[in-house]
Amino acid sequence: MVEQIAHIMTPLFHRMLDIVVNRLIPQAGVGGSTEAVEYVAPKTILLAVGVLAALGILFGVALAIVAARFVVKVDPKVEQVRETLPGANCGACGFAGCMGYAEAVVGNPDVAVNMCAPGKSAVAEKIAEITGKRAEKIEPKIARVFCQGGASLSRRRFIYSGVMDCTAAVLAAGGDKSCEFGCLGYGTCMRACPFDAITMSADNLPLIHPDKCTACGKCVAACPKQVIELAQASKAVVISCHSRDKGADTKKKCQVGCIACGMCVRTCPVEAIKIDNNLARIDHGKCIVCGLCVKKCPTSAIKDHIPLRPKAFIDPAQCAGIDVCAKVCPVNAITGDLRSAHVVNREKCIGCGMCEARCPKKAITMARPAAAVAPKKSREKEPARV
């Protein structure tokens, strides 16, 4: 089609150009057909303008024909999905920006609707409505820093005075930090975050703000030491260390590093922790987020990201006095006689939820301290869980 239009228009263009150059514009000088004069006839000017206008119209029509012939049709659903997406273009979905994901989720039945990390569940549900796909439940994730050895708690091998960037510092013998697995603290992750969810603490460690973090993974990719990972937000008890050094070496380099002493392994009531390659690891499939290991760790290498833990509350109207809850409580926070309502010592309760899971009468709820001040008359209005 394009070749045919070019074949027709090329001789026409040459012909009109010949008329403008040789007929309408006076030729002056050696070999010229006329002498140079200061006056040009109005008829000549009008004819030149008419020829140029005709050329403009002709080329405009040709471009319109080509555009109509090779137009790329866009599915309206793609535009709807694009407008639904937050527009961060972070690439966490694995596609080239929001438009790339919109085209893929509409055109490819195998692309899930919940791949937009910044949009979370709300955006996934809207995309599912537009595409007719099923919106599966999304487990919220968050970026977490697996290092607590800031400037005051860890040692440096040398004084680094180069570019204040972690990637640049790594080029200098792997970085200036004694622990080769630790955070260098020069803020590369903070500058990589497109949502301003990371700030640097006074101790040169990145602080991730949960309310702003979208789990896009930009900071994970930017960290040359790989001390930042995406983790399930609900699994808030983590081994905040990546050191594989032996315990004695870790102690020399960092005050809050994991020394693989095994105290957490022996403390865990569900056997969710094991020592692997000189580092304690938590199996989050088993972990009940009780926080007992946090209290027992001698170096504070285990971090609890739950700012306010819920407390167990027993509804005396539903409690049948079965002492299963008292037997499973790891801190002996529940007391009471058989066949009489039991009570929870709120000072001892660590909010692990083991009693709630085992209570056969469903008389126990886990509630925030401010909410669990009085018994609930109905299970329909039970306090919000954490």
Secondary structure, 3 states (H helix, E strand, C coil): CHHHHHHHHHHHHHHHHHHHHHHHCCCCCCCCCCCCCCCCCHHHHHHHHHHHHHHHHHHHHHHHHHHHHCCCCCCHHHHHHHHHCCCCCCCCCCCCHHHHHHHHHHHCCCCCCCCCCCCHHHHHHHHHHHHCCCCCCCCCEEEEECCCCCCCCECECCCCCCCCCHHHHHCCCCCCECCCCCCCCCCHHHHHCCCCCEEECCCCCEEECCCCCCCCCHHHHHCCCCCEEEEECCCCEEECCCCCCCHHHHHHHECCCCCCCCHHHHHCCCCCEEEECCEEEECCCCCCCCCHHHHHCCCCCEEECCCCCCEEEECCCCCCCCCHHHHHCCCCCEECCCCCCCEECCCCCCCCCHHHHHCCCCCEEEECCCCCCCCCCCHHHCCCCC
